[in-house]
């Protein structure tokens, strides 16, 4: 089953990335686990991936989500970001914007660039341009040395710079 998950994960399948991230964590290979979860977190920005459906039992889904929640509670920033995204989209668990904000904020406090980006995006969509600017600036100045690829960090920073410019323009037009 692991080889099937790995093939699906290499194709960007979100559920396979989640299962590998959780399974590898349980097997104490935390670096590999973090890499899988990082890719899952990145997919939500670059490919607008939600939570792909593989033909797996609801019990496996529940176990994976419970394990992810446990890792998030232990302070693993990538697990917090992935969990927040699941709450934000309602994929795999009931949609809950308060829980999404809670977990994104926890991860952002640990300098997780994906969580910072999503918080900027959420506040931008809520027309809270001042708070959006704070998070987009944090992304642009982020020096986090986690398990994200340097090229991916650069891509996120470029997206955040564009959003920051939009937020500044929009905020200034509201002031007039």
Backbone as numpy.savetxt, mean C-alpha at the origin, in Angstrom:
# Nx Ny Nz CAx CAy CAz Cx Cy Cz
1.98 -25.83 -4.65 1.16 -24.64 -4.65 2.03 -23.38 -4.65
3.17 -23.44 -3.96 4.04 -22.26 -3.87 4.54 -21.86 -5.25
4.90 -22.84 -6.07 5.41 -22.49 -7.41 4.31 -21.83 -8.26
3.07 -22.26 -8.10 1.96 -21.60 -8.82 1.77 -20.17 -8.34
1.85 -19.99 -7.01 1.74 -18.64 -6.47 2.86 -17.75 -6.99
4.07 -18.30 -7.04 5.21 -17.50 -7.50 5.05 -17.10 -8.96
4.56 -18.00 -9.78 4.33 -17.66 -11.19 3.27 -16.57 -11.32
2.20 -16.72 -10.57 1.13 -15.72 -10.61 1.64 -14.38 -10.07
2.45 -14.43 -9.01 2.99 -13.20 -8.42 3.91 -12.48 -9.40
4.69 -13.24 -10.16 5.57 -12.63 -11.16 4.77 -11.91 -12.23
3.52 -12.33 -12.44 2.64 -11.67 -13.40 1.89 -10.51 -12.74
2.15 -10.29 -11.45 1.54 -9.17 -10.75 0.22 -9.48 -10.06
-0.14 -10.75 -9.95 -1.42 -11.11 -9.33 -1.41 -10.74 -7.85
-2.33 -9.89 -7.46 -2.37 -9.35 -6.11 -2.58 -10.41 -5.03
-3.49 -11.32 -5.29 -3.77 -12.33 -4.27 -2.57 -13.26 -4.08
-1.90 -13.60 -5.16 -0.70 -14.44 -5.04 0.39 -13.70 -4.26
0.53 -12.41 -4.52 1.51 -11.61 -3.78 1.18 -11.60 -2.29
-0.10 -11.46 -1.98 -0.52 -11.47 -0.58 -0.21 -12.81 0.06
-0.60 -13.89 -0.58 -0.37 -15.21 0.01 1.12 -15.51 0.18
1.93 -15.15 -0.79 3.37 -15.37 -0.65 3.94 -14.51 0.47
3.49 -13.27 0.55 3.96 -12.40 1.61 3.63 -12.94 2.99
2.43 -13.45 3.14 2.00 -13.99 4.43 2.67 -15.34 4.68
2.69 -16.21 3.70 3.27 -17.54 3.88 4.75 -17.45 4.21
5.48 -16.61 3.48 6.91 -16.49 3.73 7.16 -15.92 5.12
6.30 -15.03 5.59 6.44 -14.48 6.93 6.29 -15.59 7.96
5.29 -16.45 7.74 5.06 -17.55 8.67 6.24 -18.51 8.68
6.94 -18.61 7.56 8.09 -19.52 7.47 9.39 -18.82 7.86
9.29 -17.62 8.41 10.42 -16.85 8.94 11.36 -16.30 7.88
10.93 -16.26 6.62 11.75 -15.65 5.59 11.20 -14.25 5.37
11.48 -13.37 6.34 10.81 -12.08 6.34 11.25 -11.17 5.20
12.50 -11.26 4.73 12.92 -10.40 3.63 12.14 -10.72 2.36
12.04 -12.00 2.04 11.28 -12.39 0.85 9.81 -12.01 1.01
9.29 -12.19 2.22 7.91 -11.82 2.51 7.69 -10.33 2.28
8.60 -9.52 2.78 8.48 -8.08 2.62 8.52 -7.70 1.15
9.35 -8.36 0.37 9.43 -8.06 -1.06 8.11 -8.34 -1.76
7.48 -9.47 -1.43 6.18 -9.79 -2.04 5.14 -8.75 -1.64
5.10 -8.40 -0.34 4.12 -7.43 0.13 4.41 -6.04 -0.44
5.68 -5.69 -0.59 6.03 -4.41 -1.21 5.51 -4.35 -2.64
5.66 -5.44 -3.38 5.16 -5.45 -4.75 3.65 -5.29 -4.79
2.98 -5.92 -3.84 1.53 -5.78 -3.75 1.15 -4.32 -3.47
1.85 -3.68 -2.55 1.58 -2.28 -2.23 1.84 -1.39 -3.44
2.90 -1.64 -4.16 3.24 -0.84 -5.34 2.20 -1.01 -6.45
1.69 -2.22 -6.61 0.70 -2.47 -7.66 -0.52 -1.58 -7.53
-0.87 -1.23 -6.29 -2.05 -0.40 -6.09 -1.85 1.00 -6.65
-0.61 1.44 -6.75 -0.33 2.76 -7.32 -0.08 2.67 -8.82
0.80 1.80 -9.22 1.23 1.77 -10.61 0.22 1.12 -11.55
-0.49 0.13 -11.07 -1.38 -0.61 -11.96 -2.83 -0.55 -11.50
-3.10 0.20 -10.45 -4.44 0.33 -9.89 -5.04 -1.04 -9.58
-4.17 -1.95 -9.14 -4.63 -3.29 -8.81 -5.41 -3.26 -7.51
-6.42 -4.04 -7.46 -7.22 -4.13 -6.24 -6.84 -5.42 -5.53
-7.65 -6.40 -5.61 -7.40 -7.66 -4.92 -7.93 -8.75 -5.83
-7.06 -9.19 -6.73 -7.47 -10.16 -7.75 -8.04 -11.42 -7.12
-8.94 -12.02 -7.83 -9.56 -13.24 -7.34 -8.93 -14.47 -7.98
-8.33 -15.28 -7.15 -7.89 -16.60 -7.58 -8.93 -17.59 -7.06
-8.90 -18.77 -7.56 -9.87 -19.76 -7.09 -9.33 -20.42 -5.84
-9.52 -19.75 -4.73 -9.09 -20.25 -3.43 -10.28 -20.21 -2.50
-10.22 -20.99 -1.44 -11.36 -21.06 -0.53 -11.43 -19.81 0.33
-12.64 -19.52 0.80 -12.86 -18.38 1.69 -12.03 -18.54 2.96
-11.84 -19.78 3.40 -11.05 -20.05 4.60 -9.60 -19.59 4.39
-9.03 -19.85 3.21 -7.67 -19.39 2.92 -7.61 -17.87 2.90
-8.63 -17.24 2.32 -8.68 -15.78 2.31 -8.71 -15.23 3.73
-9.58 -15.78 4.56 -9.71 -15.31 5.94 -8.42 -15.50 6.70
-7.75 -16.63 6.49 -6.48 -16.89 7.17 -5.42 -15.88 6.72
-5.36 -15.60 5.43 -4.37 -14.65 4.92 -4.62 -13.25 5.47
-5.88 -12.83 5.49 -6.22 -11.50 6.00 -5.91 -11.42 7.50
-6.24 -12.48 8.24 -5.95 -12.50 9.68 -4.45 -12.42 9.93
-3.68 -13.14 9.14 -2.22 -13.11 9.27 -1.68 -11.72 8.92
-2.22 -11.12 7.87 -1.81 -9.77 7.48 -2.13 -8.78 8.60
-3.31 -8.90 9.17 -3.73 -8.03 10.27 -2.78 -8.18 11.46
-2.41 -9.42 11.75 -1.49 -9.69 12.86 -0.14 -9.02 12.61
0.37 -9.14 11.39 1.66 -8.50 11.04 1.55 -6.98 11.13
0.41 -6.44 10.71 0.21 -4.99 10.80 0.23 -4.55 12.27
-0.44 -5.31 13.13 -0.46 -4.99 14.55 0.92 -5.09 15.18
1.77 -5.95 14.63 3.14 -6.07 15.12 4.03 -4.93 14.65
3.52 -4.10 13.76 4.27 -2.93 13.33 4.97 -3.04 12.00
4.71 -4.08 11.23 5.31 -4.20 9.90 4.64 -3.20 8.97
5.38 -2.18 8.56 4.79 -1.07 7.81 4.17 -1.50 6.50
4.77 -2.44 5.80 4.20 -2.86 4.52 2.89 -3.60 4.74
2.83 -4.41 5.78 1.57 -5.10 6.11 0.50 -4.06 6.45
0.88 -3.00 7.15 -0.07 -1.94 7.47 -0.58 -1.27 6.21
0.31 -1.01 5.26 -0.08 -0.37 4.01 -1.00 -1.26 3.19
-0.67 -2.52 3.08 -1.51 -3.45 2.32 -2.87 -3.59 2.98
-2.89 -3.72 4.30 -4.16 -3.83 5.02 -5.00 -2.57 4.82
-4.36 -1.41 4.89 -5.07 -0.15 4.67 -5.70 -0.11 3.28
-4.95 -0.58 2.29 -5.49 -0.58 0.93 -6.68 -1.52 0.80
-6.64 -2.64 1.49 -7.77 -3.56 1.46 -9.00 -2.91 2.11
-8.79 -2.22 3.23 -9.90 -1.51 3.85 -10.41 -0.39 2.94
-9.50 0.29 2.28 -9.89 1.40 1.41 -10.75 0.93 0.24
-10.39 -0.19 -0.34 -11.10 -0.67 -1.52 -12.23 -1.64 -1.19
-12.21 -2.22 0.01 -13.21 -3.22 0.36 -12.97 -4.54 -0.33
-11.74 -4.78 -0.73 -11.41 -6.04 -1.39 -10.88 -7.03 -0.37
-11.61 -8.12 -0.20 -11.21 -9.16 0.74 -11.76 -8.94 2.14
-12.08 -7.70 2.48 -12.65 -7.35 3.78 -13.66 -6.22 3.56
-14.55 -5.99 4.54 -15.51 -4.90 4.37 -14.80 -3.54 4.26
-15.30 -2.72 3.35 -14.72 -1.39 3.16 -14.92 -0.56 4.42
-13.85 0.11 4.86 -13.90 0.91 6.07 -12.86 2.01 5.95
-13.30 3.21 5.59 -12.37 4.32 5.35 -11.63 4.73 6.62
-12.26 4.62 7.78 -11.59 4.98 9.03 -10.43 4.03 9.30
-10.66 2.74 9.08 -9.57 1.77 9.27 -8.47 1.97 8.23
-8.87 2.32 7.02 -7.87 2.60 5.97 -6.98 3.76 6.40
-7.59 4.84 6.84 -6.81 6.00 7.31 -5.93 5.64 8.50
-6.47 4.86 9.42 -5.71 4.45 10.60 -4.44 3.71 10.20
-4.58 2.69 9.33 -3.42 1.87 8.96 -2.47 2.60 8.02
-3.00 3.41 7.10 -2.11 4.22 6.27 -1.29 5.17 7.15
-1.93 5.76 8.14 -1.22 6.70 9.03 -0.14 5.99 9.83
-0.45 4.80 10.35 0.56 4.03 11.10 1.78 3.74 10.21
1.54 3.34 8.98 2.65 3.04 8.07 3.39 4.31 7.66
2.66 5.38 7.43 3.28 6.66 7.03 4.18 7.18 8.15
3.80 6.96 9.38 4.63 7.39 10.51 5.97 6.65 10.53
6.02 5.50 9.87 7.27 4.74 9.74 7.96 5.04 8.41
7.54 6.12 7.77 8.13 6.59 6.52 7.85 5.69 5.33
6.74 4.94 5.37 6.40 4.11 4.22 5.89 5.01 3.10
6.61 5.01 2.01 6.35 5.92 0.89 5.00 5.65 0.22
4.59 4.40 0.16 3.30 4.07 -0.46 2.16 4.59 0.42
2.26 4.41 1.71 1.23 4.91 2.62 1.17 6.43 2.57
2.32 7.08 2.53 2.33 8.54 2.42 1.65 9.00 1.14
1.95 8.31 0.04 1.32 8.66 -1.23 -0.20 8.52 -1.14
-0.67 7.39 -0.60 -2.11 7.17 -0.53 -2.81 8.17 0.39
-2.15 8.55 1.48 -2.75 9.57 2.34 -2.86 10.90 1.59
-1.82 11.24 0.85 -1.89 12.45 0.03 -3.05 12.39 -0.95
-3.21 11.24 -1.58 -4.28 11.05 -2.55 -5.66 11.13 -1.90
-5.81 10.51 -0.75 -7.09 10.53 -0.05 -7.47 11.96 0.33
-6.52 12.69 0.90 -6.83 14.08 1.29 -7.04 14.97 0.07
-6.33 14.69 -1.01 -6.54 15.44 -2.25 -7.98 15.25 -2.74
-8.44 14.00 -2.73 -9.80 13.71 -3.18 -10.85 14.31 -2.26
-10.50 14.49 -0.98 -11.42 15.11 -0.02 -11.33 16.64 -0.07
-10.52 17.16 -1.00 -10.31 18.59 -1.18 -9.62 19.26 0.01
-8.92 18.45 0.80 -8.09 18.97 1.89 -6.67 19.09 1.34
-6.47 20.15 0.55 -5.22 20.30 -0.20 -4.03 20.57 0.71
-4.26 21.22 1.82 -3.16 21.51 2.75 -2.58 20.22 3.31
-3.45 19.30 3.76 -2.97 18.02 4.29 -2.40 17.16 3.17
-3.02 17.18 2.00 -2.50 16.44 0.85 -1.07 16.88 0.53
-0.85 18.18 0.57 0.49 18.71 0.29 1.52 18.17 1.27
1.15 18.08 2.54 2.07 17.57 3.56 2.52 16.15 3.21
1.56 15.30 2.82 1.92 13.91 2.51 2.67 13.79 1.19
2.28 14.55 0.19 3.00 14.50 -1.08 4.42 15.03 -0.91
4.61 16.05 -0.07 5.96 16.55 0.21 6.78 15.48 0.94
6.14 14.77 1.86 6.84 13.70 2.57 7.33 12.63 1.59
6.49 12.31 0.61 6.89 11.33 -0.40 8.11 11.84 -1.17
8.07 13.09 -1.56 9.16 13.67 -2.35 10.46 13.74 -1.57
10.36 13.83 -0.27 11.55 13.94 0.58 11.89 12.62 1.27
11.20 11.56 0.92 11.33 10.28 1.60 12.69 9.65 1.32
13.37 9.29 2.39 14.66 8.61 2.28 14.58 7.23 2.92
13.40 6.65 2.91 13.18 5.35 3.53 13.99 4.28 2.83
14.69 3.51 3.59 15.49 2.43 3.02 14.85 1.09 3.36
13.72 0.84 2.80 13.00 -0.40 3.05 13.23 -1.39 1.93
12.22 -2.18 1.66 12.33 -3.23 0.67 11.77 -2.82 -0.68
11.49 -1.54 -0.87 11.05 -1.07 -2.18 12.26 -0.86 -3.07
12.07 -1.14 -4.33 13.12 -0.92 -5.32 13.34 0.58 -5.50
14.59 0.99 -5.67 14.92 2.41 -5.82 14.20 3.04 -7.02
14.08 2.29 -8.10 13.37 2.81 -9.27 11.89 3.03 -8.95
11.28 2.13 -8.21 9.89 2.29 -7.81 9.71 3.51 -6.91
10.65 3.73 -6.00 10.59 4.90 -5.14 10.64 6.17 -5.99
11.52 6.19 -6.98 11.62 7.35 -7.87 10.32 7.58 -8.62
9.69 6.51 -9.10 8.42 6.64 -9.81 7.34 7.23 -8.91
7.28 6.75 -7.67 6.28 7.26 -6.73 6.56 8.73 -6.44
7.81 9.08 -6.29 8.16 10.47 -6.02 7.76 11.37 -7.19
7.92 10.90 -8.41 7.50 11.69 -9.57 5.98 11.86 -9.60
5.26 10.80 -9.30 3.79 10.91 -9.22 3.39 11.90 -8.14
4.06 11.82 -7.00 3.74 12.72 -5.89 4.05 14.17 -6.25
5.14 14.41 -6.99 5.47 15.78 -7.40 4.38 16.35 -8.30
3.88 15.52 -9.21 2.77 15.97 -10.07 1.53 16.29 -9.23
1.21 15.42 -8.30 0.04 15.64 -7.44 0.24 16.87 -6.55
1.46 17.07 -6.09 1.77 18.23 -5.26 1.54 19.51 -6.05
1.98 19.53 -7.29 1.75 20.70 -8.15 0.25 20.95 -8.34
-0.50 19.87 -8.57 -1.95 20.01 -8.73 -2.59 20.54 -7.45
-2.15 20.01 -6.32 -2.71 20.44 -5.03 -2.41 21.92 -4.78
-1.18 22.33 -5.09 -0.82 23.74 -4.90 -1.64 24.65 -5.80
-1.79 24.27 -7.08 -2.60 25.07 -8.02 -4.05 25.13 -7.57
-4.59 23.99 -7.21 -6.00 23.92 -6.81 -6.22 24.68 -5.52
-5.31 24.51 -4.56 -5.44 25.21 -3.27 -5.39 26.72 -3.48
-4.50 27.19 -4.34 -4.40 28.63 -4.62 -5.65 29.15 -5.31
-6.26 28.34 -6.18 -7.47 28.81 -6.86 -8.65 28.88 -5.89
-8.65 28.06 -4.83 -9.71 28.14 -3.83 -9.55 29.35 -2.93
-8.30 29.79 -2.74 -8.03 30.94 -1.88 -8.56 32.23 -2.51
-8.47 32.34 -3.83 -8.89 33.58 -4.53 -10.30 33.89 -4.32
